[in-house]
Amino acid sequence: MSDRPAILYSSRQVNSVRMVWMLVTLVLAAMTIFPLLYMLAIAFKGPTEVFKSNLIPDKPTLDNFIYVLTEVPFWRYLLNTFFVSVVVTVIALFFHTMAGYALARLRFPGREAIFLAMFSTFLVSLPVIIVPLFILVRSMGILNSYAGLIVPSIFNAFGIFLLRQYYLSLPRELEEAAVIDGAGYWRIYLSVILPLSRPIIAALAILFFLANWNAFLWPLTVAADPNLWVVQVAIANFKSQYAASWNYTMAASTIVALPMLILFLIFQRQIMESIKTSGLK
């Protein structure tokens, strides 16, 4: 009987902690969503209403979107971004799956050192290496070209690390059975590893596509030709060209953000399940 008040008191403490965490989560969610709502509100406002603090426009209009899509070569920027994102994603997944398989399953001298060297690139951000990378790309003669946008963006240490962790979780009995049937490494990779990698490949495809869709610094550095601009560079130049026309800028930002937001909401469960399966918790 004497233990009941302590148990009740403990459950009240637990409920209080949960309520505090829920409030903190709600505050963080509001802080995250509010800029998006404000961007959306300005996108539907007229020029005279842009700097008003109301979230719901008094006279909603689609003129900003019509202007961006008809008076500015925004479709060209969208196609450039889509092309670069798709090509980088496909090529990166092709090489990353092979690298992850080799680092997880094959035994060769220096395997751990190679993996450690790749993993250490997490400590180096793009601004640190952007000058030598630019010099390298210039010496290769691929400045102001799609190759200059694509080739340096292919390598991603996070993708190799995630695939390696995923492949380490696969049962070795499947590969041993394939070896008994006479399959070599290449056959095992194509017929066993890749079919089992569909969840993690799908998750990485979304992450890679999102990263390249939102890329700004490297495309700004390597492509001075307006015909090669991606959407983020175009929006930055759009703001400088129309410094006071925030309604146009926010309309362009909404057009760019909406497809990626929908894509992430649709596949976020698959992304989280793949990350858990790979051993990252």
N, C-alpha and C positions, 0 to 999 in steps of 0.2 A: 504493500500500500504506500509505503514511503517513497517508492521510486517513481510513482505516477506524476507528481508535480515536476520532478526533474525531467522526465520524458516529455511532458507537455511544454515545459520551458524550453527544452532543446528544439522541439518541433517549431515553436514560435520563433526561435532564433533563426532556424533554417528558412522559414517563410519570410522573415524580415530580410535576410541576406538575398533571397531570390527577388524580392520586390526591389531592393536597391539595384541589383544587377539589371533587372528589367527596365528600371528608370534610366540607368546609364545607357543601356542599349537603345532605348527610345530616343534619348538625347542625341546619341551618335548617329542614329538613323536619320533624325531630322536635320542634323548638320550636313549629312551627306546628300539628302534629297533636296534640300532647300535651294542650293545653287542650280540644280537641274530645273526645278520649277520656275526659278527666276529667269533662267535662260529661255525657257519655253514661253513664259509670259511676255518677255521683250520681243520674242520672235513674232508674236501676233499683235504687237502694238504698232501704232502709227508713229511717224517722226515726232509729233508734238507730245506724245504720251510716254516716250521712252524712259525719261528720268523720273517719272512718278513711281511711288513706292507700292502701288497696288499690284497684287499678283494676278488679279483677274482684269484683263483689259476692258475699258469702257466700250470701245468699238473694235472688236477683234477683226483682223483683216488678214487675207492671204497674199496681199500685194508683195510683202517682203520675200516670200518663197517664190512667187512668180518672177520677181526681178532677178533673184539669184540664179534661177534655173534658165532664164531666157536672155538676160542682158549680160551675163558673165559666162565665160566658157567653163562653167562648173561641172558639166557632164564630162568634159575632157579630164578634169582633175580627178573625178570619181573613177573614171575608167583607168587612169594611170595608177591610182591607189589600188584598185581591185586587181589589176594585172600584176603589179609588183607583189602584192600580198599573196596571191595565189601561187605564183611561181616560186617565191621564197619558201612558202609553206610546203609545197610538194617536194622541192629539191632537198630542203632541210630534213624532212621526215625520211626521205630515201636514205640519206647518208647517216642521219642520227640513229635510225634503227639498226643499221649495220654496225656502227660504232658501239652502240649500247650492247648489242649481242656479242661482239668481240670482247668487250671489256668485262662482260658478265660471265660468259661461257667458255671462251677459248683461253688456253693457257700458253703464254709466250713470255719470253724475257722482257722485263720492263713494263709489264701490264699495269701494275699498281703505280709506277712512276708516271706513266702516261695519263692515267686517270687523275692522279693528284695534280698534275700540271694543268689538265683541263678544268678541274674543279677550282683551282686557284684563280682562274680568270674571273670568278665571281667577285673577287676583291678589286678588280679593275673596271672602272666605269668608262663609258664611251667618251666623255669629255677628256679623259686622261690620254687616250690613244688617238684622238681624232686627227691631230696634226700628222703623226707618222702614217696613219691610215690614209689620209688625203694624199700625202706624198707618194705612197705606194700605188694608189689608184691612178694618180696622174702619170706616174712612170709606166703604168700598164696601158695608158692611152684610152681609158674608159670613162673619163670625166664627161659630164653632160650626155649620159647614155643610160639606157635601161640596165645595162650590165653593171655600171657603177652603182646604181641603186640596189641591185639584186645581190651581186656576189659577196660584198662585205657583210650582208645581213643574214647569210645562210647559217653560219656557225652560231650555235647557242649552247653553252655549257649546261644550262638548266635542262634542256631537252635530253642531252646525252645522259646526264645524271639521273633523271627521272626514268628513262628507259632502262638504264642499267639496273636500277633498284627494282623495277618491275620484272625484268628477266631473271633476276636472282630469286624471285619468289615462285617461278615456274618449276614444276617437278622435273628432275633430270631423267626420270624414267621414260618420258616421251622421246627425248633425244636418243637415249640408249636403244629404245625400240627401233627408231629410224636408222641408227647405225647398224643394228643387226640386219635390217632389211637392205643394207648396202648403200644408204644415203650418205653423201658427203656434207661438208659444212654448208655449201651453197644451197643444196637441196633441203637440208634441215631448216635453214633460214627462210626459204621461200614456202615450204610446205607445212612447217610446224610452228615456227616462231611467229611469222607474220600473221597467220590466221588467229593465233592466240593474243596478238597485240592489238586487235581492233579497238577495244575500249580505250587503251592508253594513247593509241595513235589518234583516235577521234578527239580526245581531250587536248592533246598537244596541237592538233591541227587548229582547233579553236583558239588556243592561247597564242600560237604563232601568228595566226591571221589577225587577231586583235592587236598584237604588238606591232605588226607592220602597218596595219591600218592607221594606228595612232602615231606612227613614227614621224618625228619632226626634225631633230638635230642633224642626222646624217643626210636626209634628202635636201635639207636647206644648204648643207655644205657642198654636196657633190653635184647638184643640178641647178645651174643658173638659168637654163633655158626655160621660159614659161611653159613651153609645150610638154615639159617633163615634170612639172610641179605635181606633187601629191596634195591631198585636200588640206592637210595641216599647214603646209607651207602656203597654200593658196589663201587660207583664212588669215594667216599672219599678214600677208601682203594685202589682203582685202581690208584688214583693219587699218593699215597704214595709208591705203588709198582713200578709204572712206572713214576718216578718223572720227567723225561725229555721227556716222550712220550705224549705230549699234544695233538697230533693228535688222539691218541686212546681215551684219556679222553673226548675230544670234540665230537668225534664220538658217544661215549656212552651217553653223555649228550644230543646230538641231537636225538638219538633214544628214550630217555626217554621223552623229551620235546614235540616231534612232535605229539603223540596221544592226549596229553592234550591240546595242542594249537588248534588242529582241533576241539576237543570236545567243547572247550570254544567258538570258533568262530561260531560254528553251533548253540549253545544254549544261546549265550549271550543276545539276545533279550528277550528270555523267562525269563532269570534271572532278567533282569532289570524290566520287566513288573511285575514279582512276587514281587519284592522288593517295587515297587510303590504301588501295591495293598495292601501290608501289612501295609502301612502308613509311611514307611521310605522314605523320600524325601530329 
